């Protein structure tokens, strides 16, 4: 049984929170940020956007990009958080909604952990509050017996709360946010009290557009959000850059070989995903069928990271076609019936005929068979 004693040393954490992983960059921005900051914000809106998009500070400090995409999207998201409207990040799976949400909260509030993970079983208590039943039975309803939710804590402390996968949350639980977002108040009828949000409070929710049929947001709740759609990367170069950066970060934490050793395979995986996703080859000449999966940037990162682990532990440390072939197959073929046909057709009509792709074709044929 695990024993929790204090805080785990940062070097031992598999995935540090954004405010810890990028603490040096956040501190450098705060030290040189002389622009107006909203109440309880750690950085100005300009500095928050710089933190996400990257840049070089006057003293030469390099801020690494956390999000590669249109600047306007980030500026709208940041400016929304400076108003009284909540922010909804919407997009297909794998478009960095959770990643952007975490980094926004880290830059604005210095704490990205006030998080509610939405699922079909998320109860109302996860958004409002719960009770310590031992104290409740012993002493009755009291503030000591109340267990605040991350949202309640954010309201009381003027912080940024996060709700992930909002459309997976049951509709009646979703609507518990309406009073919080419109009145900035959370009633506690059992105590005849309420928690009023202090300046600095806001909320970021994420949802993907493929979940529209799960639990659609009511129009009343939708009006409380400013919706920002995160698109898929526009170009192959942009997506390759995103995958390379993220794989390099993950690789360092797992002691895997660096991503540049497999630059050709990263580009190949991204090209395959984009072509199958778009239903068209990169030269625009051949229409192809698309499989049922999303083939997102996040899935490409997962495939390449898995390939690097395979190369590191069972190969020569260099990413090769055989290291990514099984991962690509697993990402493409979600429905063994229809997707396998789409994949085999793509292999024979596109991959087989492409110059320099013979080793990749052979590796994919082997794992497909």
N, C-alpha and C positions, 0 to 999 in steps of 0.2 A: 504494500500500500504506500503511495507517495507521501512524503513528508514535506510540507512547505515551510521553509524557514527563511524569512526575509525575502529579498529579491534575488533572482537568479543572476549571476554575473553576466554582463552583456556578451562576453566572448563565448558563453555557453549557449546562448539563445539561438535557436535555429533560424527564426525569422523575427528580428527585433521590430518593434513598432516604429513607424516612420519618424516620430519625434526623437527616438533614440538612434536609429540608423543614420539619420542625417542631422544629428545635433550640431555638428560643427558648421554646416551650411546655414542652419537656422540662426545660430548665434552670430555668425558673420553678417547675415542680413539684418538682424536686429541691431547690431552695433553701428551699422552704416545707414540705417533707415531713418531719414529725417522727415519723412512725409507724415501727414495726419493719419492717426490710427483710430478706428471706431472704438468705443468703450470696450475694454477688456480684451481687445485683440493684441496678440503678441507682435504682429507686423502690420504695416499699412497694406491696403489692397494692392498697391503696386508691387510691394515686396512679396506678397503671397503669390501673385502671378509670376514674378521672376523666379521664385522657388520652384513652381511647377514647370515652367517653360525653359528654365536655365538661362545663364548669362554670365557675364564677368563684372564683378564689382569694382569700384574705383581703386581699391587697394590690390587688385589683381586676383582676388579670390574667385575661383571658378565654381559656379552653381550648376550642377549637373541637371539635365532635363529629366523630369519625372513623367511628363506627358508630351508625346510628340503628336501635334495636331494643330489645327487652326488657333491662332492666338485669340481671336474674337470669342471663341467658345469659352476659353478659360476666363477672359475678362468679364463676360456676362455672368458666369458662375460665381466669380468672386464678388462682383458688385451686387448680385442677388443676396449674398450672405450679409452684406452691409445694410440691407433694408429689413423690413419686417416680414418679408415673404420667405417661405422655406424653399429649398432647392431640390428638384427632382432630376436626377441624372438618368436618362433613358437611352437605350441602345440595344442592339443585338448582343447575345452572349459573347463575352471575350473582348469588349471594346474598352476595357480599363475603368469601368464605372466604380467598382469597389476601390481600386488603386487610387483614382482621383479623389474619391470621397475621403479616404484615409489621409491623403496628403493635404487636402484642404483643411481638415480638422486639425491636423498636426500644426500647420502653419498659422491658422487663425487662433486656436485655443491652446496650442502646446500639448494637447492630449487627444489622441484619436481613439481612445478605448471606451468612450461612452456609446456603446454599440448595442443595438437590438438586431439579432439575426432573424429575419423573417422566414417562417416555414408555415406549412399547413396547420401545424399544431401550436403556433405562437399564441399564448393567452393574453388577455387584456392586461394582466398584471405586469407583463414584460414592458408595456408602454406606460402604464399608469404607476402602480405600486402594488406591493404584496404585503404579507404579514409574517412576522416571526410567530408561529403558532404556539410555541411554548410560552412566550411572553403574553400573547393574546389570551390564552386560556388562564394564565396565572393572574394577570392584572387587568385584563380587559383592553379595549382599544385605546391606544396612546401613541404618541410620536415615537416612543422607545420601541414599541412593538411593530411599527411600520418599517417596511423594507423598500426604500426608494428605487425606482427604475432608473436606468441610465438617462432617460428623458427628464425625469423629475430632478435628478442631480444637475443636469445641464441647465435647467430652468433656474434652479436655486443659486447656481454658481456663475451664471452668465457664460456658459460654454457652448460648444457645438456638439449636438447629439447626432448619431447616425442610425438609420434604419435601412438594413440591407434587404433586397428582394421584397419590396413592399407589396407587390401584387400577388405574392404567395401567402400573404397574411389573410386570414378570414375577413370578410367585408365588415362584420360588426366590430372587429378589433381595429381594423383600419380607421373606422369612423371615430374611435376614441381620440384620434389626433385632431379632430375638427376644432374642439374647444381650445385645445392647447395652442393650435396655430392661429386661430382667429382671435380669441380673447387673451391669449398668452397667460392662461390660468389653468391650473389643475385642481379641481375641487376634491376634497376629502370628506364626503358626507358623513362617514362614520365618526369623525371628530368634529364636525361642524366647522371645518377649517378649509383653507385652500393654499396652494403654493402659486405665487405670482412670479412670472419670469422676470429676471433682472436684465439690465442692458448687457448685450453681448450674446444672449441666447439666440440660437437658431438651430435648424435641423436640416440635414441632408439625407434624402432617401434615394435609393437606386431601384430600378426595375428594368427588365428587358422586354422588348416589344414582342417577343414570341410568347409571352405569358399573358397576352391580352384576354385570353379565354379562361384564365385561372380565376382571378378575383379582380375584376376591373375596378379602378378607383371610382367612387361616386363623384358626380359632378361637383358636389359641395366640397369634397376633399381636394379634388383636382384644382379647384379655384384657389386653394391656399398655397399652391406651389407655383413657382416659376420653373418651367420645364426646359432643360437643356439636353439636346440629343447629341450623344457622342458617336461620331461616324466611324466606320472602318477606315483604315489608312487609305489615302487617295492613290498612292503610287506604290509600286513594288519597292522602290528605294526607301521610302518612308517605313514600310513594314519590315523590311530587312534590318533597318536601323533599330527599330523598336525591339525586334526579336534578339538581335545581337547584344544590345545593351542589357536587356533583362536576363538573358541566358548567362551573360558574363557576371552579373550580380549574383544570380543563383549558383553559378559554378564556383565562385569564390567562397561562398558559404559552405559548399559541399566538397571543397578541395578537388574540383574537377578541372580538366584542362581548359585553357581560355578559349573563348568563342572564335577568335580570329583563325585558330587552327582548322576550323571547319567552315570557313566563310563560304566556300562553294556549296556545301551541303545545306547551309542555312538558306542561301538564295534559292536553292532547288526546292526545298520544302515550302518556302513562301510562294514560289511560282506555282507549284502544284496546287496549293490551297487556294490561291487567288483564281486560277483558271477554273477549277472545279466549282468554286463559289460563284463566279461570274457567268459560268456556262459558255465561256469563250476563251480561246487561246490568247496568249499575250500579244501575238502579232495581229490579232483581230481577224484572222483568216478562217478559223475553223470553229464552228459551234459545237459544243459538247454538252452532254447531260450533266446535271448537278445532282449530287447525292443528298440524302435527307438531313445530314448533319450541318452544323454551322461553319465548320472549318475556320474558326476564328483565329485571331492573332495569339490569343492565350493558349489555344491548342497547339499552334505552331511552336510556341515557347516550350510547352510541355514535351512535344515530340523531340525537339532538339536537345533539351536537357536530359531526357531519357537516353538519347543516342550518345551524348557525352559520357554519361555514367557507364554505358556499355563499352565505349571505347577506352575509358580509363581503367576499368576493372577486368575486361576480357580482351582488350585489343592493345594497340600500341600508343594509345593516348590521342590519336588523330581521328577526328570525326570523318567517317567514310560512308558511302551509300548503304552498306550492310547494317550500319548502326542505326539508321533512321527508318529503314524500310518497314519494319514491323510496326513502328509507331505511326507512320503515315497510313498504313493499312488499317490499323485500329481506329484512327480518327475518321477515315473516309467511310469504312464499312460499318455503319451502325445497324442497318437493317440487312441481315445476311442475304435476303432475297434480292431486292431491287438494287441496293448499293453495290453489291458484288458485281453485278452486271455492268453498272456504270463505271466502276473502277477498272474492270478488265478491258472494257471498250476504250477507256482513256489510255491505258497502258499500251494497247496495240496500235491505236491510231495516232497518238501524240507522242508519248514517251519513247516508244521504239524507234520512231523516225527522227528523233532530235539528236543533232550532233553533240557529242561529248556526254551523252546521257546513257551510254551502253551499260556501264557498271550499275547505275541506278536501276535501269530496266531489269537487268538480270537479278539484282537483289530483291526487287519487288515481285518478280515472277516466282522466285523461290519461296518467299513467305506467303504469297497468295495461293500457291499450290498446296 
